Amino acid sequence: MSMLKTNLIQNTPMKTLKTIREAVKKERTVFKRKYDGFKLEIIQRFDKFEAYVDGEKLDTYDTKQHAQKMLMQFVREVD
């Protein structure tokens, strides 16, 4: 019986340090695009979405769609 458990453990992939860090910080880029010469990016941190224009934080929003809408509106107003 213990041999079966040992094989099961050996066949499962080992978690890498990178995957553990990503799981802990709960941060990921959900939108990244260039538009009219601006670098637009939306990063999800826990349950909030932070919008960035050229690396500078614009604001924090509750939904990804609202963050995208405000990014595009900001770029249109700047031009």
CORHU-V410444 format. One line per field, one symbol per residue. ss: DSSP state (@ for helix, = for strand, . for the rest). phi: phi as a letter, one per 40 degrees, with the letter a starting at -180 (. if undefined). A space follows every 50 residues. Layout:
ss->???
phi->???
This chain:
ss->.@@@@@@@@@@.....@@@@@@@@@.=========..========..=== ===..======..@@@@@@@@@@@@@@@.
phi->.ccccccccccccccccccccccccfbacbaaabafgbcbabbcbfbbbb cbbfgbccabbcbcccccccccccccccc
